[in-house]
Amino acid sequence: MIDYIKGFAVMAALNFAGLFGLGMIVGMFMALGGETDPNSLEDAAWFNLLVIATWPFIAFFAFKFSVDKFIKKNKEFLT
């Protein structure tokens, strides 16, 4: 049971880390582009659509890593 809890915690942390990384990359490109107002992304529809479009991929790979690392190692025990 503890492996499932660890797996879920790692999956949640990887989701937050992936979204944080996405935000950092977008922020760097915006800073290089000359944007001076960091709050301008709150009104930008493209950023929200980018997050909504990339979150499933981030979540899938976080879930896959979590299952491979914490759940599948007990596969021989479950069968």
mmCIF file of the N, C-alpha and C atoms, coordinates in Angstrom:
data_MODEL
# 
_entry.id   MODEL 
# 
loop_
_atom_site.group_PDB 
_atom_site.id 
_atom_site.type_symbol 
_atom_site.label_atom_id 
_atom_site.label_alt_id 
_atom_site.label_comp_id 
_atom_site.label_asym_id 
_atom_site.label_entity_id 
_atom_site.label_seq_id 
_atom_site.pdbx_PDB_ins_code 
_atom_site.Cartn_x 
_atom_site.Cartn_y 
_atom_site.Cartn_z 
_atom_site.occupancy 
_atom_site.B_iso_or_equiv 
_atom_site.pdbx_formal_charge 
_atom_site.auth_seq_id 
_atom_site.auth_comp_id 
_atom_site.auth_asym_id 
_atom_site.auth_atom_id 
_atom_site.pdbx_PDB_model_num 
ATOM 1   N N  . MET A 1 1  ? 0.820  -1.192  0.000   1.00 0.00 ? 1  MET A N  1 
ATOM 2   C CA . MET A 1 1  ? 0.000  0.000   0.000   1.00 0.00 ? 1  MET A CA 1 
ATOM 3   C C  . MET A 1 1  ? 0.870  1.264   0.000   1.00 0.00 ? 1  MET A C  1 
ATOM 4   N N  . ILE A 1 2  ? 1.980  1.212   0.692   1.00 0.00 ? 2  ILE A N  1 
ATOM 5   C CA . ILE A 1 2  ? 2.846  2.387   0.766   1.00 0.00 ? 2  ILE A CA 1 
ATOM 6   C C  . ILE A 1 2  ? 3.446  2.721   -0.597  1.00 0.00 ? 2  ILE A C  1 
ATOM 7   N N  . ASP A 1 3  ? 3.634  1.681   -1.451  1.00 0.00 ? 3  ASP A N  1 
ATOM 8   C CA . ASP A 1 3  ? 4.155  1.936   -2.791  1.00 0.00 ? 3  ASP A CA 1 
ATOM 9   C C  . ASP A 1 3  ? 3.171  2.739   -3.631  1.00 0.00 ? 3  ASP A C  1 
ATOM 10  N N  . TYR A 1 4  ? 1.881  2.493   -3.439  1.00 0.00 ? 4  TYR A N  1 
ATOM 11  C CA . TYR A 1 4  ? 0.872  3.256   -4.176  1.00 0.00 ? 4  TYR A CA 1 
ATOM 12  C C  . TYR A 1 4  ? 0.849  4.709   -3.718  1.00 0.00 ? 4  TYR A C  1 
ATOM 13  N N  . ILE A 1 5  ? 0.999  4.926   -2.437  1.00 0.00 ? 5  ILE A N  1 
ATOM 14  C CA . ILE A 1 5  ? 1.027  6.292   -1.916  1.00 0.00 ? 5  ILE A CA 1 
ATOM 15  C C  . ILE A 1 5  ? 2.270  7.021   -2.410  1.00 0.00 ? 5  ILE A C  1 
ATOM 16  N N  . LYS A 1 6  ? 3.408  6.343   -2.401  1.00 0.00 ? 6  LYS A N  1 
ATOM 17  C CA . LYS A 1 6  ? 4.636  6.949   -2.923  1.00 0.00 ? 6  LYS A CA 1 
ATOM 18  C C  . LYS A 1 6  ? 4.492  7.245   -4.414  1.00 0.00 ? 6  LYS A C  1 
ATOM 19  N N  . GLY A 1 7  ? 3.924  6.314   -5.144  1.00 0.00 ? 7  GLY A N  1 
ATOM 20  C CA . GLY A 1 7  ? 3.729  6.498   -6.578  1.00 0.00 ? 7  GLY A CA 1 
ATOM 21  C C  . GLY A 1 7  ? 2.829  7.684   -6.879  1.00 0.00 ? 7  GLY A C  1 
ATOM 22  N N  . PHE A 1 8  ? 1.754  7.835   -6.111  1.00 0.00 ? 8  PHE A N  1 
ATOM 23  C CA . PHE A 1 8  ? 0.858  8.969   -6.315  1.00 0.00 ? 8  PHE A CA 1 
ATOM 24  C C  . PHE A 1 8  ? 1.549  10.278  -5.980  1.00 0.00 ? 8  PHE A C  1 
ATOM 25  N N  . ALA A 1 9  ? 2.302  10.305  -4.890  1.00 0.00 ? 9  ALA A N  1 
ATOM 26  C CA . ALA A 1 9  ? 3.007  11.532  -4.495  1.00 0.00 ? 9  ALA A CA 1 
ATOM 27  C C  . ALA A 1 9  ? 4.044  11.924  -5.548  1.00 0.00 ? 9  ALA A C  1 
ATOM 28  N N  . VAL A 1 10 ? 4.755  10.941  -6.074  1.00 0.00 ? 10 VAL A N  1 
ATOM 29  C CA . VAL A 1 10 ? 5.746  11.225  -7.118  1.00 0.00 ? 10 VAL A CA 1 
ATOM 30  C C  . VAL A 1 10 ? 5.053  11.712  -8.384  1.00 0.00 ? 10 VAL A C  1 
ATOM 31  N N  . MET A 1 11 ? 3.927  11.121  -8.737  1.00 0.00 ? 11 MET A N  1 
ATOM 32  C CA . MET A 1 11 ? 3.197  11.553  -9.923  1.00 0.00 ? 11 MET A CA 1 
ATOM 33  C C  . MET A 1 11 ? 2.721  13.002  -9.770  1.00 0.00 ? 11 MET A C  1 
ATOM 34  N N  . ALA A 1 12 ? 2.184  13.340  -8.609  1.00 0.00 ? 12 ALA A N  1 
ATOM 35  C CA . ALA A 1 12 ? 1.729  14.709  -8.381  1.00 0.00 ? 12 ALA A CA 1 
ATOM 36  C C  . ALA A 1 12 ? 2.895  15.695  -8.425  1.00 0.00 ? 12 ALA A C  1 
ATOM 37  N N  . ALA A 1 13 ? 4.010  15.322  -7.816  1.00 0.00 ? 13 ALA A N  1 
ATOM 38  C CA . ALA A 1 13 ? 5.183  16.203  -7.816  1.00 0.00 ? 13 ALA A CA 1 
ATOM 39  C C  . ALA A 1 13 ? 5.727  16.394  -9.226  1.00 0.00 ? 13 ALA A C  1 
ATOM 40  N N  . LEU A 1 14 ? 5.736  15.328  -10.029 1.00 0.00 ? 14 LEU A N  1 
ATOM 41  C CA . LEU A 1 14 ? 6.212  15.449  -11.408 1.00 0.00 ? 14 LEU A CA 1 
ATOM 42  C C  . LEU A 1 14 ? 5.274  16.297  -12.264 1.00 0.00 ? 14 LEU A C  1 
ATOM 43  N N  . ASN A 1 15 ? 3.974  16.241  -11.982 1.00 0.00 ? 15 ASN A N  1 
ATOM 44  C CA . ASN A 1 15 ? 3.042  17.119  -12.683 1.00 0.00 ? 15 ASN A CA 1 
ATOM 45  C C  . ASN A 1 15 ? 3.346  18.575  -12.387 1.00 0.00 ? 15 ASN A C  1 
ATOM 46  N N  . PHE A 1 16 ? 3.521  18.905  -11.111 1.00 0.00 ? 16 PHE A N  1 
ATOM 47  C CA . PHE A 1 16 ? 3.844  20.287  -10.743 1.00 0.00 ? 16 PHE A CA 1 
ATOM 48  C C  . PHE A 1 16 ? 5.190  20.707  -11.321 1.00 0.00 ? 16 PHE A C  1 
ATOM 49  N N  . ALA A 1 17 ? 6.164  19.821  -11.286 1.00 0.00 ? 17 ALA A N  1 
ATOM 50  C CA . ALA A 1 17 ? 7.485  20.151  -11.824 1.00 0.00 ? 17 ALA A CA 1 
ATOM 51  C C  . ALA A 1 17 ? 7.421  20.368  -13.332 1.00 0.00 ? 17 ALA A C  1 
ATOM 52  N N  . GLY A 1 18 ? 6.651  19.555  -14.024 1.00 0.00 ? 18 GLY A N  1 
ATOM 53  C CA . GLY A 1 18 ? 6.514  19.721  -15.472 1.00 0.00 ? 18 GLY A CA 1 
ATOM 54  C C  . GLY A 1 18 ? 5.840  21.026  -15.841 1.00 0.00 ? 18 GLY A C  1 
ATOM 55  N N  . LEU A 1 19 ? 4.790  21.387  -15.115 1.00 0.00 ? 19 LEU A N  1 
ATOM 56  C CA . LEU A 1 19 ? 4.111  22.651  -15.383 1.00 0.00 ? 19 LEU A CA 1 
ATOM 57  C C  . LEU A 1 19 ? 4.993  23.834  -15.009 1.00 0.00 ? 19 LEU A C  1 
ATOM 58  N N  . PHE A 1 20 ? 5.760  23.699  -13.933 1.00 0.00 ? 20 PHE A N  1 
ATOM 59  C CA . PHE A 1 20 ? 6.692  24.750  -13.559 1.00 0.00 ? 20 PHE A CA 1 
ATOM 60  C C  . PHE A 1 20 ? 7.753  24.934  -14.643 1.00 0.00 ? 20 PHE A C  1 
ATOM 61  N N  . GLY A 1 21 ? 8.274  23.824  -15.153 1.00 0.00 ? 21 GLY A N  1 
ATOM 62  C CA . GLY A 1 21 ? 9.264  23.890  -16.229 1.00 0.00 ? 21 GLY A CA 1 
ATOM 63  C C  . GLY A 1 21 ? 8.694  24.536  -17.480 1.00 0.00 ? 21 GLY A C  1 
ATOM 64  N N  . LEU A 1 22 ? 7.458  24.203  -17.819 1.00 0.00 ? 22 LEU A N  1 
ATOM 65  C CA . LEU A 1 22 ? 6.806  24.825  -18.968 1.00 0.00 ? 22 LEU A CA 1 
ATOM 66  C C  . LEU A 1 22 ? 6.693  26.336  -18.768 1.00 0.00 ? 22 LEU A C  1 
ATOM 67  N N  . GLY A 1 23 ? 6.293  26.742  -17.575 1.00 0.00 ? 23 GLY A N  1 
ATOM 68  C CA . GLY A 1 23 ? 6.186  28.166  -17.267 1.00 0.00 ? 23 GLY A CA 1 
ATOM 69  C C  . GLY A 1 23 ? 7.531  28.874  -17.322 1.00 0.00 ? 23 GLY A C  1 
ATOM 70  N N  . MET A 1 24 ? 8.563  28.198  -16.864 1.00 0.00 ? 24 MET A N  1 
ATOM 71  C CA . MET A 1 24 ? 9.901  28.800  -16.918 1.00 0.00 ? 24 MET A CA 1 
ATOM 72  C C  . MET A 1 24 ? 10.363 28.981  -18.362 1.00 0.00 ? 24 MET A C  1 
ATOM 73  N N  . ILE A 1 25 ? 10.119 27.994  -19.193 1.00 0.00 ? 25 ILE A N  1 
ATOM 74  C CA . ILE A 1 25 ? 10.525 28.091  -20.596 1.00 0.00 ? 25 ILE A CA 1 
ATOM 75  C C  . ILE A 1 25 ? 9.771  29.223  -21.296 1.00 0.00 ? 25 ILE A C  1 
ATOM 76  N N  . VAL A 1 26 ? 8.451  29.289  -21.076 1.00 0.00 ? 26 VAL A N  1 
ATOM 77  C CA . VAL A 1 26 ? 7.662  30.361  -21.688 1.00 0.00 ? 26 VAL A CA 1 
ATOM 78  C C  . VAL A 1 26 ? 8.119  31.715  -21.156 1.00 0.00 ? 26 VAL A C  1 
ATOM 79  N N  . GLY A 1 27 ? 8.389  31.791  -19.859 1.00 0.00 ? 27 GLY A N  1 
ATOM 80  C CA . GLY A 1 27 ? 8.865  33.044  -19.272 1.00 0.00 ? 27 GLY A CA 1 
ATOM 81  C C  . GLY A 1 27 ? 10.200 33.490  -19.843 1.00 0.00 ? 27 GLY A C  1 
ATOM 82  N N  . MET A 1 28 ? 11.097 32.544  -20.066 1.00 0.00 ? 28 MET A N  1 
ATOM 83  C CA . MET A 1 28 ? 12.389 32.908  -20.656 1.00 0.00 ? 28 MET A CA 1 
ATOM 84  C C  . MET A 1 28 ? 12.222 33.438  -22.073 1.00 0.00 ? 28 MET A C  1 
ATOM 85  N N  . PHE A 1 29 ? 11.365 32.777  -22.863 1.00 0.00 ? 29 PHE A N  1 
ATOM 86  C CA . PHE A 1 29 ? 11.143 33.258  -24.222 1.00 0.00 ? 29 PHE A CA 1 
ATOM 87  C C  . PHE A 1 29 ? 10.464 34.630  -24.234 1.00 0.00 ? 29 PHE A C  1 
ATOM 88  N N  . MET A 1 30 ? 9.563  34.837  -23.278 1.00 0.00 ? 30 MET A N  1 
ATOM 89  C CA . MET A 1 30 ? 8.904  36.147  -23.226 1.00 0.00 ? 30 MET A CA 1 
ATOM 90  C C  . MET A 1 30 ? 9.891  37.226  -22.796 1.00 0.00 ? 30 MET A C  1 
ATOM 91  N N  . ALA A 1 31 ? 10.777 36.900  -21.872 1.00 0.00 ? 31 ALA A N  1 
ATOM 92  C CA . ALA A 1 31 ? 11.780 37.876  -21.444 1.00 0.00 ? 31 ALA A CA 1 
ATOM 93  C C  . ALA A 1 31 ? 12.746 38.191  -22.583 1.00 0.00 ? 31 ALA A C  1 
ATOM 94  N N  . LEU A 1 32 ? 13.127 37.174  -23.345 1.00 0.00 ? 32 LEU A N  1 
ATOM 95  C CA . LEU A 1 32 ? 13.994 37.406  -24.495 1.00 0.00 ? 32 LEU A CA 1 
ATOM 96  C C  . LEU A 1 32 ? 13.290 38.222  -25.578 1.00 0.00 ? 32 LEU A C  1 
ATOM 97  N N  . GLY A 1 33 ? 11.972 38.102  -25.627 1.00 0.00 ? 33 GLY A N  1 
ATOM 98  C CA . GLY A 1 33 ? 11.199 38.846  -26.602 1.00 0.00 ? 33 GLY A CA 1 
ATOM 99  C C  . GLY A 1 33 ? 10.920 40.274  -26.202 1.00 0.00 ? 33 GLY A C  1 
ATOM 100 N N  . GLY A 1 34 ? 11.297 40.661  -24.997 1.00 0.00 ? 34 GLY A N  1 
ATOM 101 C CA . GLY A 1 34 ? 11.147 42.036  -24.563 1.00 0.00 ? 34 GLY A CA 1 
ATOM 102 C C  . GLY A 1 34 ? 9.922  42.319  -23.718 1.00 0.00 ? 34 GLY A C  1 
ATOM 103 N N  . GLU A 1 35 ? 9.219  41.308  -23.290 1.00 0.00 ? 35 GLU A N  1 
ATOM 104 C CA . GLU A 1 35 ? 8.041  41.528  -22.443 1.00 0.00 ? 35 GLU A CA 1 
ATOM 105 C C  . GLU A 1 35 ? 8.481  41.992  -21.061 1.00 0.00 ? 35 GLU A C  1 
ATOM 106 N N  . THR A 1 36 ? 7.883  43.061  -20.565 1.00 0.00 ? 36 THR A N  1 
ATOM 107 C CA . THR A 1 36 ? 8.285  43.608  -19.264 1.00 0.00 ? 36 THR A CA 1 
ATOM 108 C C  . THR A 1 36 ? 7.233  43.390  -18.186 1.00 0.00 ? 36 THR A C  1 
ATOM 109 N N  . ASP A 1 37 ? 6.007  43.031  -18.569 1.00 0.00 ? 37 ASP A N  1 
ATOM 110 C CA . ASP A 1 37 ? 4.935  42.831  -17.598 1.00 0.00 ? 37 ASP A CA 1 
ATOM 111 C C  . ASP A 1 37 ? 4.713  41.333  -17.378 1.00 0.00 ? 37 ASP A C  1 
ATOM 112 N N  . PRO A 1 38 ? 5.135  40.797  -16.237 1.00 0.00 ? 38 PRO A N  1 
ATOM 113 C CA . PRO A 1 38 ? 4.971  39.353  -16.019 1.00 0.00 ? 38 PRO A CA 1 
ATOM 114 C C  . PRO A 1 38 ? 3.516  38.938  -15.830 1.00 0.00 ? 38 PRO A C  1 
ATOM 115 N N  . ASN A 1 39 ? 2.645  39.888  -15.512 1.00 0.00 ? 39 ASN A N  1 
ATOM 116 C CA . ASN A 1 39 ? 1.233  39.551  -15.314 1.00 0.00 ? 39 ASN A CA 1 
ATOM 117 C C  . ASN A 1 39 ? 0.451  39.517  -16.614 1.00 0.00 ? 39 ASN A C  1 
ATOM 118 N N  . SER A 1 40 ? 1.096  39.778  -17.724 1.00 0.00 ? 40 SER A N  1 
ATOM 119 C CA . SER A 1 40 ? 0.384  39.783  -19.000 1.00 0.00 ? 40 SER A CA 1 
ATOM 120 C C  . SER A 1 40 ? -0.076 38.390  -19.414 1.00 0.00 ? 40 SER A C  1 
ATOM 121 N N  . LEU A 1 41 ? 0.532  37.353  -18.853 1.00 0.00 ? 41 LEU A N  1 
ATOM 122 C CA . LEU A 1 41 ? 0.121  35.988  -19.203 1.00 0.00 ? 41 LEU A CA 1 
ATOM 123 C C  . LEU A 1 41 ? -1.231 35.621  -18.621 1.00 0.00 ? 41 LEU A C  1 
ATOM 124 N N  . GLU A 1 42 ? -1.666 36.337  -17.588 1.00 0.00 ? 42 GLU A N  1 
ATOM 125 C CA . GLU A 1 42 ? -2.968 36.039  -17.013 1.00 0.00 ? 42 GLU A CA 1 
ATOM 126 C C  . GLU A 1 42 ? -4.091 36.319  -17.998 1.00 0.00 ? 42 GLU A C  1 
ATOM 127 N N  . ASP A 1 43 ? -3.895 37.302  -18.877 1.00 0.00 ? 43 ASP A N  1 
ATOM 128 C CA . ASP A 1 43 ? -4.912 37.648  -19.867 1.00 0.00 ? 43 ASP A CA 1 
ATOM 129 C C  . ASP A 1 43 ? -4.685 36.968  -21.210 1.00 0.00 ? 43 ASP A C  1 
ATOM 130 N N  . ALA A 1 44 ? -3.591 36.280  -21.366 1.00 0.00 ? 44 ALA A N  1 
ATOM 131 C CA . ALA A 1 44 ? -3.266 35.665  -22.653 1.00 0.00 ? 44 ALA A CA 1 
ATOM 132 C C  . ALA A 1 44 ? -3.953 34.309  -22.781 1.00 0.00 ? 44 ALA A C  1 
ATOM 133 N N  . ALA A 1 45 ? -4.839 34.193  -23.744 1.00 0.00 ? 45 ALA A N  1 
ATOM 134 C CA . ALA A 1 45 ? -5.551 32.929  -23.957 1.00 0.00 ? 45 ALA A CA 1 
ATOM 135 C C  . ALA A 1 45 ? -4.604 31.849  -24.472 1.00 0.00 ? 45 ALA A C  1 
ATOM 136 N N  . TRP A 1 46 ? -3.584 32.223  -25.226 1.00 0.00 ? 46 TRP A N  1 
ATOM 137 C CA . TRP A 1 46 ? -2.687 31.226  -25.806 1.00 0.00 ? 46 TRP A CA 1 
ATOM 138 C C  . TRP A 1 46 ? -1.922 30.464  -24.728 1.00 0.00 ? 46 TRP A C  1 
ATOM 139 N N  . PHE A 1 47 ? -1.597 31.153  -23.620 1.00 0.00 ? 47 PHE A N  1 
ATOM 140 C CA . PHE A 1 47 ? -0.860 30.467  -22.563 1.00 0.00 ? 47 PHE A CA 1 
ATOM 141 C C  . PHE A 1 47 ? -1.744 29.425  -21.877 1.00 0.00 ? 47 PHE A C  1 
ATOM 142 N N  . ASN A 1 48 ? -2.989 29.777  -21.619 1.00 0.00 ? 48 ASN A N  1 
ATOM 143 C CA . ASN A 1 48 ? -3.911 28.812  -21.014 1.00 0.00 ? 48 ASN A CA 1 
ATOM 144 C C  . ASN A 1 48 ? -4.141 27.621  -21.937 1.00 0.00 ? 48 ASN A C  1 
ATOM 145 N N  . LEU A 1 49 ? -4.263 27.891  -23.233 1.00 0.00 ? 49 LEU A N  1 
ATOM 146 C CA . LEU A 1 49 ? -4.429 26.787  -24.180 1.00 0.00 ? 49 LEU A CA 1 
ATOM 147 C C  . LEU A 1 49 ? -3.170 25.927  -24.258 1.00 0.00 ? 49 LEU A C  1 
ATOM 148 N N  . LEU A 1 50 ? -2.007 26.552  -24.160 1.00 0.00 ? 50 LEU A N  1 
ATOM 149 C CA . LEU A 1 50 ? -0.756 25.790  -24.155 1.00 0.00 ? 50 LEU A CA 1 
ATOM 150 C C  . LEU A 1 50 ? -0.671 24.872  -22.945 1.00 0.00 ? 50 LEU A C  1 
ATOM 151 N N  . VAL A 1 51 ? -1.050 25.373  -21.793 1.00 0.00 ? 51 VAL A N  1 
ATOM 152 C CA . VAL A 1 51 ? -1.036 24.554  -20.575 1.00 0.00 ? 51 VAL A CA 1 
ATOM 153 C C  . VAL A 1 51 ? -2.032 23.407  -20.683 1.00 0.00 ? 51 VAL A C  1 
ATOM 154 N N  . ILE A 1 52 ? -3.236 23.706  -21.169 1.00 0.00 ? 52 ILE A N  1 
ATOM 155 C CA . ILE A 1 52 ? -4.249 22.664  -21.308 1.00 0.00 ? 52 ILE A CA 1 
ATOM 156 C C  . ILE A 1 52 ? -3.817 21.609  -22.329 1.00 0.00 ? 52 ILE A C  1 
ATOM 157 N N  . ALA A 1 53 ? -3.115 22.029  -23.370 1.00 0.00 ? 53 ALA A N  1 
ATOM 158 C CA . ALA A 1 53 ? -2.677 21.082  -24.398 1.00 0.00 ? 53 ALA A CA 1 
ATOM 159 C C  . ALA A 1 53 ? -1.493 20.229  -23.941 1.00 0.00 ? 53 ALA A C  1 
ATOM 160 N N  . THR A 1 54 ? -0.596 20.785  -23.132 1.00 0.00 ? 54 THR A N  1 
ATOM 161 C CA . THR A 1 54 ? 0.597  20.024  -22.737 1.00 0.00 ? 54 THR A CA 1 
ATOM 162 C C  . THR A 1 54 ? 0.411  19.239  -21.443 1.00 0.00 ? 54 THR A C  1 
ATOM 163 N N  . TRP A 1 55 ? -0.564 19.607  -20.624 1.00 0.00 ? 55 TRP A N  1 
ATOM 164 C CA . TRP A 1 55 ? -0.727 18.921  -19.345 1.00 0.00 ? 55 TRP A CA 1 
ATOM 165 C C  . TRP A 1 55 ? -1.013 17.425  -19.508 1.00 0.00 ? 55 TRP A C  1 
ATOM 166 N N  . PRO A 1 56 ? -1.831 16.988  -20.456 1.00 0.00 ? 56 PRO A N  1 
ATOM 167 C CA . PRO A 1 56 ? -2.031 15.534  -20.592 1.00 0.00 ? 56 PRO A CA 1 
ATOM 168 C C  . PRO A 1 56 ? -0.739 14.774  -20.893 1.00 0.00 ? 56 PRO A C  1 
ATOM 169 N N  . PHE A 1 57 ? 0.150  15.356  -21.691 1.00 0.00 ? 57 PHE A N  1 
ATOM 170 C CA . PHE A 1 57 ? 1.421  14.698  -21.981 1.00 0.00 ? 57 PHE A CA 1 
ATOM 171 C C  . PHE A 1 57 ? 2.299  14.643  -20.732 1.00 0.00 ? 57 PHE A C  1 
ATOM 172 N N  . ILE A 1 58 ? 2.342  15.734  -19.999 1.00 0.00 ? 58 ILE A N  1 
ATOM 173 C CA . ILE A 1 58 ? 3.113  15.767  -18.749 1.00 0.00 ? 58 ILE A CA 1 
ATOM 174 C C  . ILE A 1 58 ? 2.553  14.741  -17.775 1.00 0.00 ? 58 ILE A C  1 
ATOM 175 N N  . ALA A 1 59 ? 1.234  14.709  -17.641 1.00 0.00 ? 59 ALA A N  1 
ATOM 176 C CA . ALA A 1 59 ? 0.603  13.782  -16.700 1.00 0.00 ? 59 ALA A CA 1 
ATOM 177 C C  . ALA A 1 59 ? 0.808  12.333  -17.125 1.00 0.00 ? 59 ALA A C  1 
ATOM 178 N N  . PHE A 1 60 ? 0.744  12.058  -18.434 1.00 0.00 ? 60 PHE A N  1 
ATOM 179 C CA . PHE A 1 60 ? 0.942  10.692  -18.901 1.00 0.00 ? 60 PHE A CA 1 
ATOM 180 C C  . PHE A 1 60 ? 2.328  10.186  -18.550 1.00 0.00 ? 60 PHE A C  1 
ATOM 181 N N  . PHE A 1 61 ? 3.355  10.993  -18.849 1.00 0.00 ? 61 PHE A N  1 
ATOM 182 C CA . PHE A 1 61 ? 4.710  10.527  -18.575 1.00 0.00 ? 61 PHE A CA 1 
ATOM 183 C C  . PHE A 1 61 ? 5.002  10.486  -17.076 1.00 0.00 ? 61 PHE A C  1 
ATOM 184 N N  . ALA A 1 62 ? 4.384  11.371  -16.297 1.00 0.00 ? 62 ALA A N  1 
ATOM 185 C CA . ALA A 1 62 ? 4.532  11.303  -14.841 1.00 0.00 ? 62 ALA A CA 1 
ATOM 186 C C  . ALA A 1 62 ? 3.886  10.022  -14.313 1.00 0.00 ? 62 ALA A C  1 
ATOM 187 N N  . PHE A 1 63 ? 2.706  9.683   -14.827 1.00 0.00 ? 63 PHE A N  1 
ATOM 188 C CA . PHE A 1 63 ? 2.024  8.464   -14.412 1.00 0.00 ? 63 PHE A CA 1 
ATOM 189 C C  . PHE A 1 63 ? 2.808  7.225   -14.835 1.00 0.00 ? 63 PHE A C  1 
ATOM 190 N N  . LYS A 1 64 ? 3.319  7.243   -16.072 1.00 0.00 ? 64 LYS A N  1 
ATOM 191 C CA . LYS A 1 64 ? 4.094  6.103   -16.562 1.00 0.00 ? 64 LYS A CA 1 
ATOM 192 C C  . LYS A 1 64 ? 5.344  5.882   -15.719 1.00 0.00 ? 64 LYS A C  1 
ATOM 193 N N  . PHE A 1 65 ? 6.061  6.956   -15.415 1.00 0.00 ? 65 PHE A N  1 
ATOM 194 C CA . PHE A 1 65 ? 7.253  6.830   -14.575 1.00 0.00 ? 65 PHE A CA 1 
ATOM 195 C C  . PHE A 1 65 ? 6.886  6.300   -13.202 1.00 0.00 ? 65 PHE A C  1 
ATOM 196 N N  . SER A 1 66 ? 5.816  6.838   -12.637 1.00 0.00 ? 66 SER A N  1 
ATOM 197 C CA . SER A 1 66 ? 5.399  6.437   -11.299 1.00 0.00 ? 66 SER A CA 1 
ATOM 198 C C  . SER A 1 66 ? 5.022  4.954   -11.254 1.00 0.00 ? 66 SER A C  1 
ATOM 199 N N  . VAL A 1 67 ? 4.285  4.497   -12.245 1.00 0.00 ? 67 VAL A N  1 
ATOM 200 C CA . VAL A 1 67 ? 3.891  3.077   -12.281 1.00 0.00 ? 67 VAL A CA 1 
ATOM 201 C C  . VAL A 1 67 ? 5.107  2.192   -12.487 1.00 0.00 ? 67 VAL A C  1 
ATOM 202 N N  . ASP A 1 68 ? 5.971  2.575   -13.418 1.00 0.00 ? 68 ASP A N  1 
ATOM 203 C CA . ASP A 1 68 ? 7.166  1.756   -13.685 1.00 0.00 ? 68 ASP A CA 1 
ATOM 204 C C  . ASP A 1 68 ? 8.082  1.689   -12.470 1.00 0.00 ? 68 ASP A C  1 
ATOM 205 N N  . LYS A 1 69 ? 8.187  2.763   -11.743 1.00 0.00 ? 69 LYS A N  1 
ATOM 206 C CA . LYS A 1 69 ? 9.133  2.830   -10.629 1.00 0.00 ? 69 LYS A CA 1 
ATOM 207 C C  . LYS A 1 69 ? 8.591  2.180   -9.357  1.00 0.00 ? 69 LYS A C  1 
ATOM 208 N N  . PHE A 1 70 ? 7.309  2.380   -9.052  1.00 0.00 ? 70 PHE A N  1 
ATOM 209 C CA . PHE A 1 70 ? 6.800  1.946   -7.750  1.00 0.00 ? 70 PHE A CA 1 
ATOM 210 C C  . PHE A 1 70 ? 5.832  0.771   -7.811  1.00 0.00 ? 70 PHE A C  1 
ATOM 211 N N  . ILE A 1 71 ? 5.118  0.600   -8.899  1.00 0.00 ? 71 ILE A N  1 
ATOM 212 C CA . ILE A 1 71 ? 4.093  -0.434  -8.944  1.00 0.00 ? 71 ILE A CA 1 
ATOM 213 C C  . ILE A 1 71 ? 4.601  -1.695  -9.633  1.00 0.00 ? 71 ILE A C  1 
ATOM 214 N N  . LYS A 1 72 ? 5.251  -1.555  -10.773 1.00 0.00 ? 72 LYS A N  1 
ATOM 215 C CA . LYS A 1 72 ? 5.698  -2.735  -11.525 1.00 0.00 ? 72 LYS A CA 1 
ATOM 216 C C  . LYS A 1 72 ? 6.815  -3.493  -10.844 1.00 0.00 ? 72 LYS A C  1 
ATOM 217 N N  . LYS A 1 73 ? 7.501  -2.854  -9.899  1.00 0.00 ? 73 LYS A N  1 
ATOM 218 C CA . LYS A 1 73 ? 8.567  -3.601  -9.214  1.00 0.00 ? 73 LYS A CA 1 
ATOM 219 C C  . LYS A 1 73 ? 7.983  -4.700  -8.338  1.00 0.00 ? 73 LYS A C  1 
ATOM 220 N N  . ASN A 1 74 ? 6.705  -4.612  -8.005  1.00 0.00 ? 74 ASN A N  1 
ATOM 221 C CA . ASN A 1 74 ? 6.046  -5.649  -7.221  1.00 0.00 ? 74 ASN A CA 1 
ATOM 222 C C  . ASN A 1 74 ? 5.211  -6.582  -8.102  1.00 0.00 ? 74 ASN A C  1 
ATOM 223 N N  . LYS A 1 75 ? 5.482  -6.599  -9.404  1.00 0.00 ? 75 LYS A N  1 
ATOM 224 C CA . LYS A 1 75 ? 4.677  -7.384  -10.323 1.00 0.00 ? 75 LYS A CA 1 
ATOM 225 C C  . LYS A 1 75 ? 4.736  -8.883  -10.008 1.00 0.00 ? 75 LYS A C  1 
ATOM 226 N N  . GLU A 1 76 ? 5.889  -9.371  -9.688  1.00 0.00 ? 76 GLU A N  1 
ATOM 227 C CA . GLU A 1 76 ? 5.984  -10.793 -9.394  1.00 0.00 ? 76 GLU A CA 1 
ATOM 228 C C  . GLU A 1 76 ? 5.251  -11.149 -8.100  1.00 0.00 ? 76 GLU A C  1 
ATOM 229 N N  . PHE A 1 77 ? 5.083  -10.170 -7.223  1.00 0.00 ? 77 PHE A N  1 
ATOM 230 C CA . PHE A 1 77 ? 4.334  -10.411 -5.991  1.00 0.00 ? 77 PHE A CA 1 
ATOM 231 C C  . PHE A 1 77 ? 2.825  -10.480 -6.279  1.00 0.00 ? 77 PHE A C  1 
ATOM 232 N N  . LEU A 1 78 ? 2.378  -9.674  -7.245  1.00 0.00 ? 78 LEU A N  1 
ATOM 233 C CA . LEU A 1 78 ? 0.954  -9.608  -7.532  1.00 0.00 ? 78 LEU A CA 1 
ATOM 234 C C  . LEU A 1 78 ? 0.471  -10.772 -8.377  1.00 0.00 ? 78 LEU A C  1 
ATOM 235 N N  . THR A 1 79 ? 1.340  -11.414 -9.114  1.00 0.00 ? 79 THR A N  1 
ATOM 236 C CA . THR A 1 79 ? 0.887  -12.514 -9.975  1.00 0.00 ? 79 THR A CA 1 
ATOM 237 C C  . THR A 1 79 ? 1.046  -13.858 -9.323  1.00 0.00 ? 79 THR A C  1 
# 
